[in-house]
Amino acid sequence: MSKREAARRQQVIDVLAQAFDDLLRTDPRGFRTKFRKMAADPFAFYRGSACLFYADLADLDDRWADERTSRVWIHGDLHAENFGTYMNAEGLLVFDVNDFDEAYLGHFSWDLRRFVASLALMGWQKALPEDEVRDLAAAYLRAYVDQVRRYAETEDDLDEFALRLDNTEGAVHAVLHAARAQTRIGLLESMTVVSDHERRFVDDATARHLNASERSMVLAAFDRYLETIPPRKRSGRTVFYDVKDVVASTGFGIGSAGLPAYNVLIEGFNQALENDIVLSMKLGNRPAASQVVQDKRIHDFFEHDGHRTVVSQRALQAHTDQFLGWTTIDDAGFVVAELSPYETDLDWSDITEPDEMAPLLEDLGRATAKVHCASDEDSDEELVEFQTEEAILDVIGDQEQEFVGDLVDFAMAYAGTVRRDHALFVDAFRAGEIAGLSAT
C-alpha cells in the first residue's frame, strides 16, 4: 500500500469513528451490522458514509455557491435510492424524495453532486459505458435546471407540482401503482395482533414491550409531541390520538443503526380496528452536512435534531405527513411520523438500460427541483428569506452547460474515489482497525 493510500485509509477510519462515536459505544453490535451492509458494495458504502462525502466537500471550491445558494434547505443525503412514494396530507399518492434525516442548510449543489455521484456508482455497477453515464447524469441535471426555471418564470402555484398517477409513466408510474396496492390493514397485520377485542403490537425480533417506567416516559414524550403538530393538521376527533400500545423498535435502514426508536399504536380515524395507525418515534441524528456548515445562526436555530429534521422536512416537502412532529426523551430530540403502508421505494434492480433510465432521471431531476423550491404551508422560512429558485438561476446565469459539465465531471471522479474508499474500508474493518468496533 502506498503512503497516499495509507493516509486515505486512516482518514476513512477517522471520519467514520468521529461521526458515529457515541452510537458505536452504545450499540457496537448494531454498527457491525451497519458496516457489514456497507461492505457489500461501493454503493452501499456510499449510502452509509455521508460523513465522508461532506468531509471531502469541505475542501472543495464550489463555484456555484454564493451568499444565498450556500444557505438553502438541502436534503443532505440525496442518492439514487432515496426516492419513493408517500401519501401526502391532501390524500394524494406522490412520488418524491424521501428520508429527511440528514436535511440541513448548505450549498444547493451538494445535493446534486451527491446524487450524480451515486448515479455514476450505479452506472459502474450496471457496467454502463462512461459516456452513457455522463449523458444520464446530464439529463438529470438539465431537467433539474428546467424545473427550477419554471418555478422562477411562472406565477402558477407550482407548490402543487407533483409526480402522481395521472401525470407519470414508466418506472415512476409502476412504483406509484405498487404503493397504491398496499393497505393499512396489511401493515397492521404484519406488526400487531387482535386479542380480547383490542389490537396490540407483537413482540418479535424487531419489537419489545416496555416496562412501566419506560412506557410512562414514552407516553409523556407522546403528549409533548402532540403540541408540535400544526393546528391546521391536527385532528379534532375525540379518539384520534388515544394510545393503544407502545413498543421499542429496531430494524431501520443503513443510516439509522443504533438509534433508539419506539412505535406507538393510536386509535386513528375511528374505533374500527382496521383504522389504527402506527407512529414511529425515532431519535434524530446529527446531519453530516453540519460538520461543514460553520454558521452559528443555523446551529442555534434548532432545539435538537428531532426539531431540525421536522423543520427541514417541512421546508423541503409540500403537504407533509399530517402526523409529522417532534418530541424529547431525556433531553434528546426524537422525530415522530406515521409508518405508512403507502411508502414504496424506487427499485433500480430491473432498470438496467440507458433508454429506461433517462426518462426516469428526468423525473428525478424535476422532483429534486421541487424539493429545493417548494415547501409545506407550515414550514418555517426564517432561515431562508429569499426565493431559492431565483438565487439558483442567478448563480448559474448563462453557464448552464458549464454547470452541468462541472457536476458531471465531479460525479465521475468521486465515484472512482468511493470505489477505492470502499476497498480501504473493507480492509480496515476486517483488520479490526475501526475504533470501538471489531469485525467479529
C-alpha positions in Angstrom: 0.0 0.0 0.0 1.4 3.4 -1.0 1.7 6.3 1.6 -1.2 8.0 -0.1 -3.5 5.0 0.1 -2.5 4.5 3.8 -3.2 8.1 4.6 -6.6 7.9 2.9 -7.4 4.7 4.7 -6.7 6.3 8.0 -8.9 9.3 7.0 -11.8 7.0 6.2 -11.3 5.3 9.6 -11.1 8.6 11.5 -14.1 10.2 9.8 -16.4 7.2 10.4 -15.2 6.9 14.0 -15.8 10.5 14.8 -19.2 10.7 13.1 -20.5 7.6 14.9 -18.5 7.7 18.1 -21.5 7.9 20.6 -23.5 5.2 18.8 -20.5 3.0 18.3 -20.1 2.8 22.0 -23.8 2.3 22.8 -24.6 -0.2 20.1 -21.5 -1.9 18.7 -23.5 -4.9 17.5 -25.8 -2.6 15.6 -22.9 -0.9 13.9 -21.2 -4.2 13.0 -24.5 -4.9 11.1 -24.5 -1.5 9.6 -20.8 -1.8 8.5 -21.3 -5.3 7.1 -24.1 -3.8 4.9 -21.8 -1.0 3.9 -19.1 -3.5 3.0 -21.4 -5.3 0.4 -20.5 -3.0 -2.5 -19.4 0.6 -3.2 -23.0 1.9 -3.5 -23.9 0.5 -0.1 -20.7 2.1 1.3 -21.7 5.4 -0.2 -25.2 5.3 1.3 -23.8 4.8 4.8 -20.9 7.3 4.6 -22.4 10.7 4.0 -20.0 11.9 6.7 -17.0 11.1 4.5 -18.6 12.8 1.5 -19.0 16.0 3.4 -15.5 15.8 4.9 -14.3 15.8 1.3 -16.6 18.6 0.3 -15.1 20.8 3.0 -12.0 21.2 0.7 -14.0 21.7 -2.5 -14.0 25.2 -4.1 -17.7 25.3 -5.2 -18.1 27.9 -7.9 -21.9 27.6 -7.7 -22.1 28.7 -4.1 -22.6 32.4 -3.2 -24.1 34.1 -0.2 -27.5 32.8 -1.0 -27.0 29.5 -2.7 -24.7 28.3 0.1 -27.5 28.7 2.6 -30.6 26.9 1.2 -32.6 23.9 2.6 -31.0 20.7 1.3 -31.9 17.1 1.6 -28.4 16.3 2.7 -28.2 12.6 1.6 -29.6 12.7 -1.9 -28.8 9.5 -3.8 -30.5 7.4 -6.4 -32.3 5.1 -3.8 -33.7 8.0 -1.7 -36.8 8.4 -3.8 -40.2 6.7 -3.3 -43.9 7.2 -2.7 -45.8 8.7 0.1 -49.4 9.7 0.8 -49.4 13.4 1.3 -51.6 15.4 3.7 -54.1 16.1 0.9 -54.7 12.4 0.3 -52.7 12.2 -2.9 -50.2 9.4 -3.6 -47.0 11.2 -4.6 -43.5 10.1 -5.9 -40.8 12.3 -4.4 -37.6 12.5 -2.4 -37.8 10.7 0.9 -35.8 10.1 4.1 -35.0 13.6 5.5 -32.9 12.5 8.4 -29.8 14.3 7.0 -31.6 17.5 5.9 -29.9 20.8 6.7 -28.9 24.1 5.2 -26.0 24.3 2.7 -25.0 24.5 -0.9 -27.8 23.5 -3.3 -25.1 21.9 -5.4 -24.2 19.5 -2.6 -27.5 17.6 -3.2 -26.9 17.5 -6.9 -23.3 16.3 -6.5 -24.3 13.6 -4.1 -27.0 12.4 -6.4 -25.0 12.3 -9.7 -22.0 10.6 -7.9 -24.5 7.9 -6.7 -25.7 7.6 -10.3 -22.1 7.2 -11.5 -21.6 4.4 -9.0 -24.8 2.7 -10.0 -23.9 3.0 -13.7 -20.5 1.4 -13.0 -22.1 -1.4 -11.1 -24.5 -1.9 -14.0 -21.5 -1.9 -16.4 -22.7 1.0 -18.4 -20.1 2.8 -20.6 -18.8 6.1 -19.1 -20.3 8.2 -22.0 -23.7 6.7 -21.3 -23.4 7.5 -17.5 -22.3 11.1 -18.3 -25.3 11.5 -20.6 -27.7 10.2 -17.9 -26.2 12.5 -15.3 -26.5 15.4 -17.6 -30.2 14.6 -18.4 -30.9 14.6 -14.6 -29.2 18.0 -14.2 -30.8 19.7 -17.2 -34.3 18.5 -16.0 -33.5 20.0 -12.6 -32.5 23.4 -14.1 -35.5 23.4 -16.4 -37.8 22.8 -13.4 -36.1 25.5 -11.3 -36.6 27.9 -14.2 -40.3 27.0 -14.3 -40.6 27.9 -10.6 -39.0 31.3 -11.3 -40.8 32.2 -14.5 -44.4 31.2 -13.8 -47.0 32.7 -11.5 -48.8 29.4 -11.2 -48.8 27.7 -7.9 -46.0 25.2 -8.6 -46.0 24.1 -5.0 -48.8 21.9 -6.3 -46.5 20.2 -8.9 -46.1 16.6 -8.0 -45.3 13.2 -9.7 -48.7 11.4 -9.4 -50.6 8.6 -11.0 -52.2 10.9 -13.5 -49.0 12.5 -14.9 -46.3 9.8 -14.9 -45.4 6.7 -16.8 -42.7 4.1 -16.8 -40.9 3.2 -13.6 -42.4 6.1 -11.5 -45.9 5.1 -12.6 -45.2 1.5 -11.7 -44.0 2.3 -8.2 -47.0 4.5 -7.6 -49.3 1.6 -8.5 -47.4 -0.7 -6.3 -47.8 1.7 -3.4 -51.5 2.1 -4.1 -52.0 -1.7 -3.9 -50.8 -1.7 -0.3 -53.3 -1.5 2.6 -53.3 -0.2 6.1 -54.7 -3.5 7.4 -51.8 -5.3 5.7 -49.3 -3.1 7.6 -51.2 -3.6 10.9 -51.4 -7.4 10.4 -47.6 -7.5 9.9 -46.9 -5.8 13.2 -49.9 -6.4 15.5 -52.5 -9.0 16.7 -56.1 -8.6 17.9 -56.6 -10.1 21.4 -59.5 -9.6 23.7 -61.1 -7.4 21.1 -58.2 -4.9 21.0 -55.2 -4.5 18.8 -51.7 -4.8 20.3 -48.1 -5.0 18.9 -46.5 -8.4 18.7 -43.2 -9.0 20.4 -40.6 -10.2 17.9 -37.0 -9.7 16.8 -37.8 -6.0 16.0 -40.1 -5.0 18.8 -40.4 -5.4 22.6 -42.9 -4.2 25.1 -41.8 -1.7 27.7 -41.7 -1.9 31.5 -43.9 0.5 33.4 -41.4 3.3 33.8 -40.2 3.3 30.2 -43.8 3.2 29.0 -44.6 6.2 31.1 -41.6 8.1 29.8 -42.6 7.4 26.2 -46.3 8.4 26.8 -45.1 11.7 28.3 -43.0 12.3 25.2 -46.0 11.5 23.1 -48.0 14.2 24.9 -45.3 16.7 24.2 -45.2 15.6 20.6 -48.9 16.5 20.1 -48.1 20.1 20.8 -45.8 20.2 17.7 -48.5 19.2 15.2 -49.6 22.4 13.3 -53.1 23.3 14.3 -54.2 23.1 10.6 -53.2 19.4 10.5 -54.3 18.3 14.0 -57.4 16.2 14.1 -60.2 17.4 16.4 -61.7 13.9 16.8 -62.0 12.7 20.4 -60.4 9.3 20.0 -57.9 10.1 17.2 -54.7 10.2 19.3 -55.6 7.7 22.0 -52.6 5.4 22.6 -53.4 1.7 22.4 -49.9 0.2 22.7 -46.1 1.1 22.7 -43.0 -0.9 21.9 -39.3 -0.3 21.5 -38.4 -1.0 17.9 -35.4 -1.8 15.7 -34.8 -2.7 12.1 -34.3 0.6 10.4 -32.0 1.1 7.4 -28.3 1.5 7.0 -28.3 5.2 8.1 -30.2 4.6 11.4 -28.2 1.9 13.1 -28.0 2.3 16.8 -30.7 5.0 17.1 -33.3 4.4 19.9 -36.8 4.2 18.5 -40.3 3.4 19.6 -43.6 2.5 17.7 -46.8 3.9 19.1 -50.2 2.5 18.1 -53.0 5.0 18.2 -56.8 4.8 17.6 -56.8 6.8 14.4 -59.7 7.9 12.4 -62.3 5.9 14.4 -62.6 2.9 16.7 -62.7 0.4 13.9 -59.7 -1.9 14.3 -58.6 -1.7 10.7 -58.1 2.1 11.0 -55.5 2.0 13.8 -52.3 4.0 13.0 -48.7 3.2 13.8 -46.4 6.1 14.6 -42.6 5.9 14.6 -40.7 7.9 17.3 -37.1 7.8 16.3 -34.0 9.6 17.8 -32.8 12.4 15.4 -29.2 12.0 14.3 -26.6 14.7 13.7 -26.7 15.6 10.0 -23.4 15.0 8.2 -23.6 18.4 6.4 -23.5 20.2 9.7 -19.8 19.3 10.0 -19.1 21.5 7.0 -21.5 24.4 7.6 -20.0 26.7 10.2 -22.9 29.0 10.8 -23.8 29.6 14.4 -27.2 31.1 13.5 -28.2 27.9 11.8 -26.9 25.7 14.6 -28.6 27.7 17.3 -31.9 27.8 15.5 -32.7 24.2 16.2 -33.7 22.9 19.6 -32.3 19.5 18.8 -32.0 17.1 15.9 -35.6 16.0 16.1 -36.7 19.6 15.7 -34.2 20.1 13.0 -35.4 17.1 11.0 -39.1 18.2 11.1 -38.4 21.8 10.4 -36.2 20.8 7.4 -38.7 18.3 6.0 -41.5 20.9 6.1 -39.2 23.3 4.3 -38.3 20.7 1.6 -41.6 18.9 1.1 -45.1 20.1 0.2 -48.1 18.7 2.1 -46.0 16.8 4.6 -47.3 13.9 6.7 -50.1 15.2 9.0 -48.5 13.3 11.9 -45.0 14.8 11.4 -43.7 16.4 14.7 -41.0 16.1 17.3 -40.6 15.5 21.0 -37.9 14.8 23.6 -36.9 11.9 25.8 -34.2 12.7 28.4 -33.4 15.9 26.6 -32.7 14.1 23.3 -34.7 15.0 20.2 -37.0 12.5 18.5 -38.8 12.7 15.2 -42.4 11.4 15.1 -44.1 10.4 11.8 -46.6 7.8 10.6 -45.4 4.4 9.5 -47.4 4.4 6.3 -48.3 1.4 4.2 -48.1 3.6 1.1 -44.4 4.2 1.2 -42.6 2.2 -1.5 -39.0 2.9 -2.5 -37.9 3.0 -6.1 -36.2 -0.3 -7.0 -33.4 0.1 -9.6 -32.6 -3.6 -9.9 -34.6 -4.2 -13.1 -33.9 -0.7 -14.5 -30.8 -1.5 -16.4 -30.7 0.1 -19.9 -30.0 3.8 -20.6 -33.2 4.3 -22.5 -35.2 3.1 -19.5 -33.1 5.3 -17.1 -33.1 8.6 -19.0 -36.9 9.4 -18.6 -36.8 8.3 -15.0 -33.8 10.5 -14.3 -35.6 13.5 -15.8 -38.5 12.8 -13.4 -36.0 12.7 -10.5 -34.4 15.9 -11.6 -37.8 17.6 -11.5 -38.5 16.1 -8.1 -35.2 17.4 -6.8 -36.0 20.9 -8.0 -39.4 20.7 -6.2 -37.6 19.8 -3.0 -35.4 22.9 -3.3 -38.1 25.3 -4.4 -41.4 24.2 -2.8 -42.3 23.8 0.8 -45.2 22.9 3.1 -47.7 25.6 4.2 -46.5 25.1 7.8 -42.8 25.4 7.1 -40.7 27.9 9.0 -38.8 30.0 6.4 -37.0 32.2 8.9 -33.5 30.9 7.9 -34.1 31.3 4.2 -35.7 34.7 3.4 -35.2 34.7 -0.4 -36.6 32.8 -3.3 -34.4 29.7 -3.8 -35.2 29.4 -7.5 -34.1 33.0 -8.2 -30.9 32.5 -6.2 -30.0 29.3 -8.1 -30.7 30.8 -11.5 -28.7 33.9 -10.7 -25.6 31.8 -9.8 -25.9 29.6 -12.9 -26.7 32.5 -15.2 -25.9 31.7 -18.8 -23.5 29.0 -17.8 -25.9 26.0 -17.7 -23.6 24.0 -19.9 -20.6 24.7 -17.7 -22.7 23.9 -14.6 -23.8 20.6 -15.9 -20.3 19.7 -17.1 -18.7 20.6 -13.8 -21.1 18.4 -11.8 -20.9 15.5 -14.2 -17.0 15.6 -14.0 -17.3 15.7 -10.2 -19.6 12.7 -10.3 -17.3 10.5 -12.4 -14.2 11.4 -10.4 -15.9 11.0 -7.0 -17.4 7.6 -7.9 -13.9 6.5 -8.5 -12.9 7.8 -5.1 -15.8 5.9 -3.5 -14.8 2.6 -5.2 -11.3 2.9 -3.8 -12.6 4.0 -0.4 -14.9 1.0 -0.2 -11.9 -1.3 -0.7 -9.9 0.5 2.0 -12.9 0.4 4.4 -13.4 -3.3 3.9 -9.7 -4.0 4.6 -9.8 -1.8 7.7 -13.0 -3.3 9.0 -11.7 -6.8 8.6 -8.5 -5.9 10.3 -10.4 -4.5 13.3 -8.9 -1.0 12.8 -12.1 1.0 13.4 -12.1 2.3 16.9 -14.6 0.7 19.2 -15.6 -1.9 16.7 -14.0 -5.1 15.6 -15.2 -7.2 12.7 -16.1 -10.2 14.9 
